[in-house]
Every structure is written in structure tokens, then in C-alpha cells.
Amino acid sequence: MSTRLQGLLDGQLDRHSEVAAAMRAQLPEIQGVADELIRRLAAGGVLYTLGNGGSAADAQHLAGELIGRYLRERRPLPAVALIGDAAVVSCIANDYAYDDVFARQVTALVRPDDMVVGFSTSGTSPSVVRGLAAARANGACSVAFTSVRGEDLAAQADLAVVVPAEETARIQEMHVLALHLVSELVDRWASELEEPS
């Protein structure tokens, strides 16, 4: 490997480590999201997730960790990634506008005991912002996973995990870290419920 390429890769790894270390300041917010999600799941609520592009993958990832498992054997937890139904998403995008794909689904499905988590690296994605606004209008808990540029999205959120970075790659890496931390706490709670006394 050339010295120049090595330096480039080292710089990316160094920046990842810096942002990951700075995420310690977000641990109270991450725990707050997990605690509220646990409270809502215990009350019979459902987690709904949404996002576009790489953030859609994060939305599906979080829903998958709850329906499947993170580390422990336990019952499946109710979670739905709203990006996952191509027919519904393309129908809404075609008949209305792409900016409405999440808000219409949230309005139709989400109830006050539920939680809606929106992922957006920019924090300005109209479809995600409108989706969280619809969640609040329905009385559900709205959560933003965003970045320091994400004021638009955070304004629609009851809870927010804000990555202290502006580079898309670093933001996405920290969103995965944060969703894994939430998954760990929820997974532990759900598995402890099922342990014999």
C-alpha cells in the first residue's frame, strides 16, 4: 500500500475514532430512547422506523434487531420499517409525492403508544421530517437519529440522538453504533422478562 493511501485510510479511521469517542456525550439520549422504547413496548406499542438511502438501511436494521434478536434468545418484538413495502412506498410517491411516503403511512398506522424513529444524516429529508411530524400529530413518541445539521428533524422529535459530525460516513457509522446500543438495552430487558423466577 502506498504511503499516500495509508495516510488517507489512517485519517478515516482516526476521524471515526474521534467521532465515536464524542458519542459518549450522547449516551444519556441513547439510554433515554431505549427506556422510552421499553416503556412503550411493555404497554403494547410498536416501533416504526423510517429513512432514505443509507438511513433506510439503518431503519431496517433497527427493526430487524427487535423482530429477530440482538444477542439473546427472546420473543420477537413488534417493529416495522416503513421503507420495506415497495408497493406502498411507490404508490404514495406516485399518487402524492415522495415527501409524503412516511407521513401517510404513519398517519394510517401509528397510535399514541407507539414510537417512530426517523434516521436522516442531513436532518433535512422532507419525507423523514414529515413522518416524524405525523407521529407527533398522532400522539406517538417521535425520535430523530441525525447530525449536528439536523435541526429540522430534531424540531419534530421528542427525543434525539445527534451525531457530532457533518460527514455522512461518520454519521451513518454512529447511527449504527447508537442503534446497537439501543438494541442491547431493549434486548436485555426483553430477555430478562422471560427468565424463569
C-alpha positions in Angstrom: 0.0 0.0 0.0 1.3 3.4 -0.9 2.2 5.9 1.9 -0.4 8.3 0.5 -3.2 5.7 0.5 -2.1 4.5 4.0 -2.4 8.1 5.2 -5.8 8.5 3.7 -7.1 5.3 5.4 -5.5 6.2 8.7 -7.1 9.6 8.6 -10.6 8.0 8.0 -10.0 5.6 10.9 -8.8 8.4 13.1 -11.8 10.5 12.3 -14.1 7.5 13.0 -12.4 7.1 16.4 -12.8 10.8 17.3 -16.5 10.9 16.5 -17.1 7.6 18.3 -15.4 9.0 21.4 -17.5 12.1 21.2 -20.6 9.9 21.1 -20.1 9.4 24.9 -21.9 12.7 25.4 -25.0 11.2 23.6 -25.2 8.2 26.0 -27.9 9.8 28.1 -30.0 10.4 25.0 -29.4 6.9 23.7 -30.5 5.4 27.1 -33.5 7.8 27.0 -34.6 6.4 23.6 -34.1 2.8 24.9 -36.0 3.5 28.1 -38.9 5.1 26.3 -39.0 2.3 23.7 -39.1 -0.3 26.5 -41.9 1.6 28.2 -43.9 1.6 25.0 -43.2 -2.0 24.1 -44.3 -3.0 27.6 -47.5 -1.1 27.1 -48.2 -3.0 23.8 -46.8 -0.3 21.5 -45.0 -0.9 18.2 -41.7 0.6 16.9 -41.9 2.1 13.4 -38.7 3.2 11.6 -38.1 5.3 8.5 -35.3 6.8 6.5 -34.0 7.1 2.9 -30.9 5.6 1.3 -28.3 4.5 3.8 -30.7 5.7 6.5 -33.3 3.3 5.1 -30.9 0.5 5.8 -30.4 1.8 9.3 -34.2 1.9 9.8 -34.5 -1.7 8.6 -31.5 -2.7 10.7 -33.1 -1.4 13.9 -36.5 -3.1 13.1 -34.7 -6.3 12.3 -32.8 -6.3 15.6 -36.1 -6.1 17.5 -38.0 -8.6 15.5 -35.1 -11.0 15.4 -32.7 -10.7 18.2 -29.6 -8.7 19.1 -27.7 -11.1 21.3 -30.1 -13.1 23.4 -32.9 -15.6 22.7 -36.2 -13.9 23.4 -39.6 -13.3 21.9 -39.8 -11.2 18.8 -40.7 -7.5 19.5 -43.1 -5.6 17.3 -41.2 -3.3 14.8 -41.9 -2.2 11.3 -39.6 -0.5 8.8 -41.9 1.7 6.7 -39.5 1.8 3.8 -39.8 -2.0 3.4 -43.1 -2.2 1.4 -42.1 -1.2 -2.1 -45.7 -1.2 -3.4 -47.0 1.2 -0.7 -43.9 3.5 -1.0 -44.2 3.7 -4.8 -48.0 4.1 -4.6 -47.7 7.1 -2.3 -44.8 8.6 -4.2 -46.7 8.2 -7.5 -50.1 9.3 -6.3 -49.0 12.1 -4.0 -45.3 12.9 -3.6 -42.2 11.2 -2.3 -42.1 13.6 0.6 -45.4 12.0 1.8 -44.3 8.4 1.8 -43.8 8.2 5.5 -46.3 10.7 6.8 -49.2 8.8 5.1 -48.1 5.5 6.5 -47.6 7.0 10.0 -51.0 8.6 9.9 -52.6 5.3 8.9 -50.8 3.0 11.3 -49.2 4.8 14.3 -51.1 5.1 17.6 -50.3 7.0 20.8 -48.5 4.1 22.5 -46.1 3.7 19.5 -42.7 5.1 18.8 -41.5 6.3 15.4 -37.7 6.6 14.8 -36.5 8.6 11.8 -33.0 8.3 10.5 -31.5 11.2 8.5 -27.9 12.1 8.1 -28.7 15.6 6.9 -31.7 16.1 9.2 -33.5 17.9 6.4 -35.0 15.0 4.4 -38.6 16.2 3.8 -40.1 12.6 3.9 -38.5 11.9 7.3 -39.3 15.3 8.8 -43.0 14.9 7.7 -43.0 11.3 9.0 -41.9 12.5 12.5 -44.4 15.4 12.4 -47.2 12.9 11.6 -46.1 10.7 14.6 -46.3 13.7 16.9 -49.7 14.6 15.5 -50.9 11.0 16.2 -49.6 11.3 19.8 -46.8 8.9 19.4 -43.2 9.4 20.6 -41.0 10.7 17.8 -37.3 10.1 17.8 -34.6 11.6 15.5 -31.3 9.9 14.7 -29.5 12.8 13.0 -26.4 15.0 12.9 -25.4 18.5 14.0 -27.1 19.8 10.8 -30.4 18.1 11.8 -32.3 21.0 13.3 -35.3 20.5 11.0 -35.7 16.8 12.1 -34.8 17.4 15.8 -37.6 20.1 15.9 -40.1 17.3 15.1 -38.7 14.9 17.7 -39.5 14.2 21.3 -36.1 12.6 21.7 -32.9 13.0 19.5 -29.6 11.3 19.1 -27.4 13.8 17.4 -24.1 12.7 16.0 -21.4 15.4 16.5 -20.2 15.3 12.9 -21.1 16.6 9.4 -19.5 13.8 7.2 -22.2 11.4 6.0 -20.0 8.3 6.5 -19.2 9.2 10.1 -22.9 10.0 10.9 -24.0 6.7 9.4 -21.4 4.8 11.4 -22.5 6.4 14.6 -26.2 5.8 13.8 -25.4 2.1 13.6 -23.5 2.3 16.9 -26.4 4.1 18.6 -29.0 1.7 17.2 -26.9 -1.2 18.5 -26.7 0.4 22.0 -30.5 0.8 22.0 -30.8 -2.8 20.8 -28.6 -4.0 23.6 -30.7 -2.3 26.3 -34.0 -3.4 24.8 -32.7 -6.9 24.2 -31.6 -7.2 27.8 -35.0 -6.0 29.1 -36.9 -8.4 26.8 -34.8 -11.5 27.7 -34.9 -10.8 31.4 -38.7 -10.8 31.2 -38.6 -14.4 30.0 -36.1 -15.7 32.6 -37.7 -18.2 35.0 -38.0 -16.8 38.5 
